[in-house]
Amino acid sequence: MYMKLIIYLILLFHIFLEKKCNCTNLNVVAFSYTESTQVFTVVVNKFNEYARKNNIDINLKIELYTENNSTSVVDDFGSTIELLLKKNKNKYDLYFYDNMYSPRYSSYLVDLRDWLPEEHIAMYSSGIASESCTYKGKWVGLPLTTEYVVLYSNTGLLNKYEKEIPKTWDELIETGKFILENERKNGNIDLIGYNGLFPEQEAAIMSAREFIYSFRKTKDSPYPKYTDQEAIDALNKIKEVKNALSSDEIFKMNEVNTVINLFSGNALFLRFFDLPIANPVYNKTILVGNKEGVSASSLGGSNIGINRAISNTKKKDAAKVLEFFTSFETQKYLVTKHFLASGIKSLYDDEDVCKIVNCELIKNIQFIARPSSLTNNYNEYSTTFRNYLYEFLYGDKNAEEVLKKINDITKIYKISIKLSHSSSGLIIFIINISTIIILLLSLIFIFIEKYKKYFKFYSKDLWIIIFVGFILNLCFIFLDYGEGLH
């Protein structure tokens, strides 16, 4: 009797193990500064629960890097992920990554259009994901979460002085100066007018680009060129705001100190990412711009992509996981239960969602993605950009000079014959053409009888080859001419 029971239990255990062994294990890697606030393990556990309930033979395992378990990875997570993709090609099947790295990782990740239903990607294609998740027409990832920047206005102080929430930078300066002057008369000398958020970190380039984007002519206008007057005016306005409402020390204040002020209420205006919890004295609105209705918000958040090096079988399973993470239902869960933002625009037409979050605010956000596609090394670009910016903000360089330096980081210069660019290009072009004509005409002398004695130490064929070589060398300069030559 007992022997039969033991055999029966062994058989059941064997069947269980066999079923478990048939399950496909997929490995996921993610990074978070703090383990307590990250959502990666939440969605992984949610998928595993979903898979068990629906008899899906996929099991997810996550490797989460944090400051507690790997300081070296935290220091440069972007490079670490790229190293893993290069050297340990099959170690991870899915990658959570900062959305600014889509161009950097594009060659290592699959094009999701080959693995996901067209209607699934269509949920994201009308929003900012079409910029933050694509590179050269390839969908390298989809957003698990998005982050956006808002203006926090201290309604307690605004109501005290019967002032409205500003809608332009000039209104912000005017209102801020008035309240600061009166508060300081009353002894409130520690009140912060506006934080700026220009620390010696990535946040500074995001703040600067937001400012410039907020100076575009209309809401639908593209990001201004760094040589445009809008960009010059924007940089000068940054310094005007700093001098009127802040200081170098406050502008350099990092994100941690900004959060502290969000909870203490010791600021009139603050620029920061939308947080679900803050001092209730603050009212959240879109960032102000040069004109009312024109705003800007840097885009943050995490994307998820599928490793290109894994087998097609695993890619199919990974696509099922990614589709679950980025589905309308999962995104709705993250928005309503964890107060995170989603890249699905239609989600903010959902009544349940709008009962919990400010859908109108999110719909009016005017996103700007980070310029990670400009260069193969975005970290180096960002550092150089910030160093030039600091020369203006905290030094004595003028806006035009600094913006030219920023523009030159990625600009490839071409010579032009257009006088609107420079007269040098046209002069060099004329001299070069004249020299080529003279060389061509000089060939005539080797065929004139009375001059043949001067050329007899080389054959005619060799002279022709020499002259052709000279002319070809002179023609190489035309490769440095840009569109102005055509």
Summary of the structure (lengths in Angstrom):
residues: 486
radius of gyration: 30.5
end to end distance: 95.0
largest distance: 125.2
contacts: 1472
relative contact order: 0.12
helix: 54%
strand: 14%
